[in-house]
Structures are given as C-alpha cells and as structure tokens.
Amino acid sequence: MAGPNISPDTYQQVKANLSWYMGFASGIFAVLIYFFLVPDAQHHAIEEFIKGHTSDSFPKLLTDASMVALLGFVCWLLVFIFEMHDKIYDRYVIKWRHYYDLDFILPSLTRPFACEMDPQFFQAAQKNMYEFMKPYYEFVGDGERQYPITKNLLVRFYESVTKYWITQINEILLIGAFILDLFYFFIYRLLQLPIDRVAVWSLILPIFFLLNRIAAEQAKKAVRRATLDEIEDIQRLYPEQLEEAFITLHAKFNLRWRA
C-alpha cells in the first residue's frame, strides 16, 4: 500500500490517504472504546479467555494491545477493503454523491448546450447516472486520458474531496460509538455498575457529531468550488469533444438533440 500523498491527483491516491487516516482514527477509536467504555469486568473476562487459549503468563499489556489492534483492524478494513464510507454509507444513507452529480455536476457541465438538449435529459440521467457521468470522467478520471485537464485543478479537487471523505469516516466511527454506548448502557445496568462512563460518552458524542457535520458542510463547499473549476477548464479546453460526448449520449438513450 502506498504511503500518504499530500497532493493526490488520482482516486487511488485518495483511497490510500483515507486508509492511512482510517488506520490512525480507528486506532484512537479502539483505544477509547476499550479503555473508557468497556467495563473492567469484561476486561478481566477477555484476559481470562485469551489466557485459556494461550498461556497463563500472557502479559496483560499484550492482551489489551491485541484487543485494541483487532478492533482497529476491523474498522480499517471497512474503509480500505469495503469502502464503507463511499459504497455503503454515502450510497444508501447520505446520498450526497448521487445528488451532487445530478443537481450540480451535470447541469454545470451541460450549461453551454442547454438549448440543444432534450427536456427529458435529466429524468433519463437520474435512472442511468453511471452512463450519464461518463463524459465528465473522460476528462477527470484516473489513468491516461486523451483530453487531460490542468493537473493543479485535479489536485485541488482531490485534496478537497479527501477532507470531505474524512468527515464521513469520522461520522461512521461516531455512529458506531453511539451504538456501542447504547449497548453498554444495558451491559452496565445488567452488571449493576455505575453508568458514569456511559453518561459521559452520551454527552460528548453529540458535540463531536455536530462539529463533524459543520466540518463536512465546509468541505462540501470546497469540493463544489474545485469541481466548478474543473468543469470550466473542460469547457474551455475541449468544447467540441464535450458536445460530441453529449450528442452520443442523446443518441444512445433515444433523446432528441436539437441542433
């Protein structure tokens, strides 16, 4: 896996950066959960379980470190392998990317051809987003591109979108912490333990969630500005190629191009 890149110009570099961040964030998350939420009685039960399957001399420090590492690794896998922040959380919960493509990128990209386009264009796009976004990604996608745009604009976009995805990773971890906090509320009650730890988490988590949402909104504004700069560069450098791409798209979906 590649190391962090402070100026990414491909999605793969963004993904690598996110995986490094997730490794860092999930480690902190695991430490906080294990040492400040899990009851001491469960710590002892975990230690006894590990000793029963290894050795009675297995150090407590290694037991704790093993549990933290395991929890952190599971969190890391969710981003790097399953891309939960994008393919699950955004696609089915937030849906920011879908509406961003439909309500901002496509209208901005097709603005010079608004008079020629079929009135049903955006209705068709809503049902076929992957195909309708291809003209955009032909200019800004990863790999060798026949019609490249200015590299600095790509870097600025990926820097901005990395910050946004970081807020989504934070949000997933915070939601996970909410769920664990609720779960351990019942555990503490069952064990007849004071719920001080659970109460503190219940106060702190909403504050962090709100701050993260504010950061996410700011990040989306930066992504919007960077995207618009990319689109303007495409329209300036390749107006004929862009028009041809949308003419072809109209023909493919039986839409009428009013030339």
N, C-alpha and C positions, 0 to 999 in steps of 0.2 A: 504494500500500500504506500502511495506517495505521501510525502510529508506535507505539512500545511503550506499553502501558497497565498501570500498576502495580496497578490494581484491576479486572481484567476481569470482566464479567458475561455474556459470550456466548462460545461456542466460537470464533467468528470472531476475536474479540479475543485469545483464547488462541493461535490459529493465527498471528496477526500477531506476537505476542510471541515465539513459537517461531521464526518466520522471522528475526526480528532477532537472536535468540540464535544461530541457526544461522549467520547471516552472520558474527557475531563468532567463534564457535567454529571454523567451517570455515576462516576466515582464519588463525587461530592454528595449526590443524592443517596447513594447506597450507604455512605458513612452516616449521614444524618438520620436516615431511617433506622439503621441497625443500632446505633448507639443512643439515639434520642427519642425513639418511638417504641421499638420492640422492648417489652418488659424484661427485667433481669431474670425472671423465672424462665422465660423462653431462651434467653442466652444460655442458661445452665442446661436446659434440655437439649439445645443444639450441640453444646460441648460434649454432653454425655453420649449423644448419638454418634458424633464423629469419633470419639474415643472407642466406642463399642465396635466401630468398623475399621479402626486403625490401631492405635496404641494408647494405653493409659497415660503414657508420657508425652502425648501430643501437646505442645505448648498452647496455652490459652490464646496468646497473641496470634499464632498461626491459625487457630480456629476462627477467630474474629476476622482476620485478614482474608481467609478463604471465603467466608460468607459474603463479605463486602465485595470481593473480586467477582464472585459468582453473580450477585445481583447487578453489579456494574456491567458485566459482560452481557447479560441478558438485555439490559437497556441499550447497550451499544449495538447489539445485533438488530434490534428493532429499526434502527436508522440505517446502518450501513448495508445490511443484507435485505431487509424487508422494506426499507424506505417508508416507514410508517408515517412520517411527517408529511409526505407528498402523496403516496399512492393510497393511503387509507384515511388519515386524519383530514387532509385538505380535500380529497376527492369526495368523501362521504359525509363529512361533518361541517367543515368550514366552507368549502366550495368556492374559495376565493379565486383560485386559478381559472376555473371554468368561466365565471362571470367576468373576470378580468380580461380573458381572451375575447369573450363575446361582446362585452359592453365597452371595452376600451381599445384593445389592440386592433381588432378587425375594423371597427368604424374609423379609427385613425389611419390605418393602412390603406383603406379603400376610399378615403375622402376625395382624392383627385378624380375618381371615376364614379362619383355618386350619381351623376345624371345618366350614365350609361348602364348602371347595374339594374338587375331585376328587382322589383319591390319585395319579392319573396326571398331574397338572398339571405337575410339574417334568420328567417324562420328555418331555412334549409341548413344554415350553419349550426343552429342550436342542436340539431339532430345528428350532425356529422362534424363535430369540432375537430377531430383529428385531421380529416381531409382538408377542411377549410383553413386550418392553420399552417398547412404545408408551404404556401407561398411566403409566409413570414420566416419559417425556419430554413427555407432555402438560402436565405441571406444571413441568418444569425446562428444557425445550428452548428453543432460540433463537427470536426473533421474538415477536410479540404472542401472549400466552397468555390464554385465557379464565379460567383459575384460577391466577394467579401466586402464588408463594410469597414469603417475605420476601427482599428483594433482598440483604441482607447475607449471607444463607446461600449464595446463588448465588455471590457474590463470593468468599467464603471457600473454597467448593468449587473454583472455577476457579483461585484462587491456589494451592491445594494440588495440583491436578492438573497445573498448569503446571510445578511443581517436579519432579513425577514424570516428565513427558514430557522435561524437560531431562536427567534421568539416562538416559533411553532414547536420546536423541540422543548423549549422551556415550558410551554403550555401543556404539552403531553406529560412531562415529568410532574408538573404541578397537579394536574388532574389525577395522575397516579398516586401522588401524595395525599390528595383529598380522599380517594377511595381507601387507601391504607389507614388513614386517620379514622375514618368511619368504622372500618373493620376492627381496628384496635380499640375503639371505644367499647365495643361489645366484649372484646377479649379482656380488657381491664375490668369491666363490670363483672364478667364471669369469674375472674380470679379475685374479685373483691379488692382491687387495688385502687389507690387514689388516681383520679383521672387528670392530674395536673399536666402531665406531658401532652395528653390528647387535647386539653383545653388550650394550651399554648400554641400548638400546631393549628388549631381551629381559628385562632386569632391572626396568626402570622400568614398563613397560606392565602387568604383573600387579598391581603395587602400586596403580596408578591404577584398574585394573579392580575390585579388591577394595574400595577406598574408595568408588567409584561405586556398587557393589552395596549397600554399607551405607547410603549416602545414599538409594538407591532404596527400600530397605525402610522407612526412616524416613518418606519421602514417602508411601508407601502407607498407613502408619498414619494420617497426617494426612488423606489422601483418605477413608479409611474413616470417621473421626470426622465429617468435613464432610458426607459422604453420609448418615450416620445422622441428623444434624441436619436435613437436607433432608427425609428421609422422615418424621421425626416431625412436621415442620411440615405436610407434606401430610396426614398422618393427623389432625392437629389441626384444620386449616382446612377440609378437603374430604373428610370420611369418606364421605358419601353418593356423591359423584362418583367416588371411588376404588372403592367397592364396585360401583357400576354398571359401571365400566370392566372389572372382572374378571368380572362376570356376563356381559357382552357377549363377552368373550374366551372364556369357557367355551362359550358357545353357538356361537361361530364354529368352534371345534375339536372340537365334539361331546363336550365334557366335562360331567360332571354337577355342578350347583351344588346343594348340599344345604341349602336354605333352611329 
